[in-house]
Amino acid sequence: MAIFVRSASLIKYSDIARAVGIDPICKVREAGLDPVCLSAPDLRIPEAGLASVFQESVRSTELRSLGVRIGEAWRLSDFGAVSLYLQHQPTLRHVLAEVERYRHMLSDSVSIRVADFGEVSLVHVVLVTGRPDPGRDIVELTVGAVFNLIRGILGAQWKARGVYFAHAAPESMRFHRPFLGPNVEFDSEFDAIALTREELDRPNPLGDAALARYAKELLDLRLPSRPASITDEVRRAIHILLPQGQGAIERVGQRLGFAPRTLQRQLEQAGQSFSALVNEVRGELAMRYLGNRHHTVSDIANLVGFSEVSAFSRWFSGEFGKPPTRWRSDYFADVARDDVNEAH
């Protein structure tokens, strides 16, 4: 599936790159993108192209932690046409729900899910990229942008209960802790931001129902909804629900507002099947988790919907031609080899 994102992050990337002597125009062209995206924030560009720009740029040691640095520079206004509408929502919970509702204007790649656990809530940030590894910088940029969105609503004094990343910790926390606070954890099971439930439901002092309605009217007039295909919506829902043990068609249908038979029929009309989509997403997630040393193969089997490791190993071998343990060892050998080549 084609996944597109707004070009706004490349404008901030451009400022950081130039500050360390990197030509952003050159990097953008190398990724097959039009340099105009360095000055126009609302262009839709391929997510893979953005990832390529970041990947090639961070080969320079001066641009380590590029993603979190862009996230730190993100402001509420950087959400573009939806910014005014978000600013006047009654609570942060409403803000996050509207980000999800209008994600077709922001990013095909990002989904936000809020989960309450007593007095604490987790804002999960889920990336659907079509690549086994979204990349550290893409993840940290997205989490950082959501973090600053929360701060924009709750105020500059707000501090997160915790910020969690599924990838491994960087060599230096020089940019992470001053921005995200002291409670940053890596090798987590998810990418998320923790805050109190009271903060999530606290009345927004900037909220104005009349202005929100006005902003929505302008928003819908200027940028009419471009609904995603049923295939893309189901694929996104599976990405979110499968690691929670809720990847059955009944739960996916419930999330999307369809009865299971109706959902299956719509997929068939689109030339797809639910089982094929589950298998596709399962493969993407399995490779993503295997690239994280924190997860055991047993953990991964459970996260992608297998109750037995042996069943997971048979399925993985059939899909990728080697058992998961072999795939993991080959993957980290390739990573080590790339690191040696970069060092020279």
C-alpha positions as CSV (number, residue, x, y, z in Angstrom):
1,M,0.0,0.0,0.0
2,A,1.2,3.5,-0.7
3,I,1.8,5.5,2.5
4,F,2.0,9.2,2.4
5,V,2.8,11.9,5.1
6,R,2.9,15.7,5.2
7,S,6.2,17.3,4.2
8,A,6.2,19.6,7.3
9,S,8.8,17.6,9.1
10,L,11.3,18.1,6.2
11,I,11.1,21.9,6.8
12,K,12.4,21.4,10.3
13,Y,14.9,18.8,9.1
14,S,16.2,21.4,6.6
15,D,17.1,23.8,9.4
16,I,18.9,21.2,11.5
17,A,20.8,19.7,8.5
18,R,22.0,23.1,7.3
19,A,23.2,23.9,10.9
20,V,25.7,21.0,10.7
21,G,26.8,21.5,7.1
22,I,24.5,19.0,5.3
23,D,22.8,20.1,2.1
24,P,19.2,19.1,2.6
25,I,18.4,19.7,-1.1
26,C,20.9,17.0,-2.1
27,K,19.6,14.5,0.5
28,V,16.0,15.1,-0.7
29,R,16.9,14.6,-4.3
30,E,18.8,11.4,-3.5
31,A,15.6,10.1,-2.0
32,G,13.7,10.9,-5.1
33,L,11.7,13.8,-3.6
34,D,11.1,17.2,-5.1
35,P,13.1,19.9,-3.2
36,V,10.0,22.1,-3.1
37,C,8.9,19.9,-0.1
38,L,11.6,21.7,2.0
39,S,9.5,24.9,1.9
40,A,5.9,23.7,1.5
41,P,4.6,22.0,4.6
42,D,1.4,20.5,3.2
43,L,2.7,18.4,0.3
44,R,2.0,14.7,0.6
45,I,5.2,12.7,0.2
46,P,6.0,9.0,0.4
47,E,6.8,7.9,3.9
48,A,9.6,5.7,2.6
49,G,11.1,8.8,1.0
50,L,11.1,10.7,4.3
51,A,12.7,7.6,6.0
52,S,15.4,7.5,3.3
53,V,16.3,11.2,3.8
54,F,16.7,10.6,7.6
55,Q,18.6,7.3,7.1
56,E,21.2,8.9,4.8
57,S,21.5,12.1,6.9
58,V,22.2,10.3,10.2
59,R,25.3,8.7,8.7
60,S,26.8,12.0,9.8
61,T,27.5,11.8,13.5
62,E,26.4,15.5,13.9
63,L,22.8,14.4,13.1
64,R,22.5,11.7,15.7
65,S,19.1,11.8,17.4
66,L,17.7,13.7,14.4
67,G,14.1,12.4,15.0
68,V,13.8,13.6,18.6
69,R,15.4,16.9,17.6
70,I,12.7,17.5,15.0
71,G,10.0,16.3,17.5
72,E,11.3,18.9,20.0
73,A,10.9,21.7,17.5
74,W,7.3,20.6,16.6
75,R,4.5,23.0,17.6
76,L,0.8,22.8,17.6
77,S,0.7,25.0,14.5
78,D,2.8,22.4,12.6
79,F,-0.3,20.1,12.4
80,G,-1.3,22.4,9.6
81,A,-5.0,23.0,8.7
82,V,-6.3,21.0,11.7
83,S,-4.3,23.1,14.2
84,L,-7.0,25.6,15.1
85,Y,-9.6,22.9,15.3
86,L,-7.4,20.9,17.7
87,Q,-6.6,23.9,19.9
88,H,-10.3,24.5,20.7
89,Q,-11.3,20.9,21.7
90,P,-12.8,20.6,25.2
91,T,-10.1,18.2,26.5
92,L,-6.9,16.5,25.5
93,R,-8.8,13.2,25.1
94,H,-10.9,15.0,22.4
95,V,-7.8,16.4,20.8
96,L,-6.2,13.0,20.4
97,A,-9.5,11.5,19.0
98,E,-9.7,14.3,16.4
99,V,-6.1,13.7,15.4
100,E,-7.0,10.1,14.7
101,R,-10.2,11.2,12.9
102,Y,-8.3,13.6,10.6
103,R,-5.2,11.5,10.1
104,H,-5.8,11.5,6.3
105,M,-4.8,15.2,6.4
106,L,-1.7,14.5,8.5
107,S,-0.2,11.1,7.9
108,D,-1.3,7.7,6.5
109,S,1.3,6.2,8.7
110,V,0.3,7.2,12.3
111,S,-2.4,6.0,14.5
112,I,-3.0,7.2,18.1
113,R,-4.8,5.0,20.7
114,V,-5.5,5.9,24.3
115,A,-5.7,3.2,26.9
116,D,-6.8,3.9,30.5
117,F,-5.3,1.9,33.5
118,G,-6.9,3.3,36.6
119,E,-5.5,6.8,37.2
120,V,-2.9,6.5,34.5
121,S,-3.4,6.6,30.8
122,L,-1.2,5.6,27.9
123,V,-1.2,7.4,24.6
124,H,0.1,4.7,22.2
125,V,1.7,5.8,19.0
126,V,1.4,3.1,16.3
127,L,3.3,3.4,13.0
128,V,2.2,1.6,9.9
129,T,5.0,1.9,7.3
130,G,5.0,-1.2,5.3
131,R,8.6,-1.7,6.3
132,P,9.8,-4.2,9.0
133,D,11.7,-1.4,10.8
134,P,10.1,2.1,10.7
135,G,13.5,3.5,11.8
136,R,14.5,5.1,15.2
137,D,14.3,8.6,13.9
138,I,10.8,8.3,12.3
139,V,9.5,6.8,15.6
140,E,11.2,9.5,17.8
141,L,9.9,12.3,15.5
142,T,6.4,11.0,15.8
143,V,6.4,10.5,19.5
144,G,8.1,13.9,20.0
145,A,5.4,15.6,17.9
146,V,2.6,14.0,19.9
147,F,4.5,14.9,23.1
148,N,4.6,18.5,22.1
149,L,0.9,18.4,21.1
150,I,0.0,17.2,24.6
151,R,2.2,20.0,26.1
152,G,0.6,22.5,23.8
153,I,-2.8,21.7,25.3
154,L,-1.8,21.1,29.0
155,G,0.8,23.9,29.2
156,A,4.5,24.2,29.1
157,Q,4.8,23.1,32.8
158,W,3.4,19.6,32.0
159,K,5.6,16.6,32.6
160,A,5.0,13.1,31.3
161,R,4.8,10.2,33.8
162,G,6.9,8.3,31.3
163,V,7.9,8.1,27.6
164,Y,8.4,4.6,26.1
165,F,10.2,3.5,23.0
166,A,10.3,0.0,21.6
167,H,13.8,0.4,20.1
168,A,17.1,0.2,22.0
169,A,18.6,3.2,23.8
170,P,20.9,5.5,21.9
171,E,24.5,6.0,22.8
172,S,23.7,9.4,24.2
173,M,20.6,10.8,25.9
174,R,21.8,14.4,25.2
175,F,18.6,15.4,23.4
176,H,16.1,13.0,24.9
177,R,16.0,13.8,28.6
178,P,16.1,17.6,28.4
179,F,13.1,17.4,26.1
180,L,11.1,14.4,27.2
181,G,12.0,14.4,30.9
182,P,13.9,11.9,33.1
183,N,11.4,9.0,32.8
184,V,12.4,7.9,29.3
185,E,12.6,4.1,28.8
186,F,13.8,2.1,25.8
187,D,13.4,-1.6,24.8
188,S,9.7,-1.2,25.8
189,E,6.9,-3.3,24.4
190,F,5.4,-0.2,22.7
191,D,5.9,3.4,21.8
192,A,3.8,5.5,24.2
193,I,3.5,8.5,26.5
194,A,2.1,8.1,30.0
195,L,0.1,10.8,31.8
196,T,-2.6,10.9,34.4
197,R,-6.3,10.3,33.5
198,E,-7.1,13.6,35.1
199,E,-4.8,15.4,32.7
200,L,-6.4,13.6,29.7
201,D,-9.9,14.7,30.8
202,R,-9.0,18.1,32.3
203,P,-11.0,21.0,30.7
204,N,-9.0,22.8,28.1
205,P,-8.7,26.5,29.0
206,L,-8.3,27.3,25.3
207,G,-11.4,25.2,24.3
208,D,-14.2,27.1,22.6
209,A,-17.0,25.1,21.2
210,A,-18.1,27.9,18.8
211,L,-14.6,28.4,17.4
212,A,-14.2,24.6,17.1
213,R,-17.4,24.4,15.0
214,Y,-16.2,27.3,12.9
215,A,-12.8,25.7,12.4
216,K,-14.3,22.4,11.5
217,E,-16.5,24.0,8.9
218,L,-13.5,25.7,7.3
219,L,-11.5,22.5,7.6
220,D,-14.1,20.3,5.9
221,L,-14.7,22.9,3.2
222,R,-11.0,23.4,2.3
223,L,-9.9,19.8,2.8
224,P,-12.8,17.4,2.3
225,S,-12.4,14.0,3.7
226,R,-10.5,11.5,1.6
227,P,-11.5,8.2,3.2
228,A,-9.0,5.4,3.1
229,S,-9.8,2.2,1.3
230,I,-11.3,-0.6,3.4
231,T,-8.2,-2.6,2.8
232,D,-6.0,0.1,4.3
233,E,-8.4,0.6,7.2
234,V,-8.4,-3.1,8.1
235,R,-4.6,-3.3,7.7
236,R,-4.2,-0.4,10.1
237,A,-6.6,-1.9,12.7
238,I,-4.8,-5.2,12.6
239,H,-1.5,-3.4,13.3
240,I,-3.0,-1.9,16.4
241,L,-5.0,-4.8,17.7
242,L,-2.9,-7.9,16.9
243,P,-0.2,-7.2,19.5
244,Q,-3.0,-6.9,22.1
245,G,-4.3,-10.3,21.3
246,Q,-7.3,-8.8,19.6
247,G,-6.6,-9.5,16.0
248,A,-9.8,-11.6,15.3
249,I,-12.2,-10.3,12.6
250,E,-14.8,-9.6,15.3
251,R,-12.6,-7.2,17.1
252,V,-11.3,-5.5,14.0
253,G,-14.9,-5.2,12.7
254,Q,-16.0,-3.7,16.0
255,R,-13.2,-1.1,15.8
256,L,-14.2,-0.1,12.3
257,G,-18.0,-0.3,12.8
258,F,-18.7,-3.4,10.7
259,A,-20.2,-6.8,11.5
260,P,-17.8,-9.6,10.6
261,R,-19.7,-10.8,7.6
262,T,-20.1,-7.2,6.2
263,L,-16.4,-6.6,6.7
264,Q,-15.4,-9.9,5.0
265,R,-17.8,-9.1,2.1
266,Q,-16.3,-5.6,1.6
267,L,-12.8,-7.0,1.6
268,E,-13.8,-9.6,-1.0
269,Q,-15.3,-6.8,-3.2
270,A,-11.9,-5.1,-2.9
271,G,-10.1,-8.3,-4.0
272,Q,-8.7,-9.0,-0.5
273,S,-9.3,-11.4,2.4
274,F,-9.1,-10.8,6.1
275,S,-6.7,-13.8,6.6
276,A,-4.3,-12.5,3.9
277,L,-4.2,-9.1,5.6
278,V,-3.5,-10.7,9.0
279,N,-0.7,-12.7,7.5
280,E,0.8,-9.7,5.8
281,V,0.7,-7.6,9.0
282,R,1.9,-10.5,11.1
283,G,5.0,-10.8,8.9
284,E,5.8,-7.1,9.2
285,L,5.4,-7.1,13.0
286,A,7.4,-10.3,13.4
287,M,10.4,-8.9,11.6
288,R,10.0,-5.6,13.5
289,Y,10.0,-7.4,16.9
290,L,12.8,-9.8,15.9
291,G,15.0,-6.7,15.3
292,N,14.6,-5.7,19.0
293,R,16.8,-7.8,21.3
294,H,14.5,-7.1,24.2
295,H,11.8,-9.5,22.8
296,T,12.3,-13.2,23.2
297,V,11.0,-15.4,20.4
298,S,8.3,-16.6,22.8
299,D,7.3,-13.0,23.4
300,I,7.1,-12.4,19.7
301,A,5.0,-15.5,19.0
302,N,2.5,-14.2,21.5
303,L,2.5,-10.7,20.1
304,V,1.7,-11.8,16.6
305,G,-1.0,-14.2,17.6
306,F,0.5,-17.6,18.3
307,S,-0.1,-19.5,21.5
308,E,2.8,-21.9,20.8
309,V,6.4,-21.0,19.8
310,S,6.6,-24.1,17.6
311,A,3.6,-23.0,15.6
312,F,5.1,-19.5,15.2
313,S,8.5,-21.0,14.0
314,R,6.8,-23.2,11.4
315,W,4.8,-20.3,10.1
316,F,7.8,-17.9,10.0
317,S,10.0,-20.5,8.3
318,G,7.3,-21.0,5.7
319,E,7.0,-17.2,5.1
320,F,10.7,-16.2,5.2
321,G,12.6,-19.4,4.4
322,K,14.4,-19.7,7.8
323,P,13.4,-20.0,11.4
324,P,13.0,-16.8,13.5
325,T,16.2,-17.5,15.5
326,R,18.2,-17.8,12.3
327,W,16.6,-14.7,10.8
328,R,17.4,-12.7,14.0
329,S,21.1,-13.8,14.0
330,D,21.5,-13.0,10.3
331,Y,19.8,-9.6,10.9
332,F,22.1,-8.5,13.7
333,A,25.1,-9.8,11.8
334,D,24.1,-7.5,8.9
335,V,23.7,-4.6,11.3
336,A,27.1,-5.1,12.8
337,R,28.7,-5.3,9.3
338,D,27.0,-2.1,8.3
339,D,28.3,-0.4,11.4
340,V,31.8,-1.5,10.7
341,N,31.5,-0.3,7.1
342,E,30.2,3.1,8.2
343,A,33.1,3.4,10.8
344,H,35.5,3.0,7.9
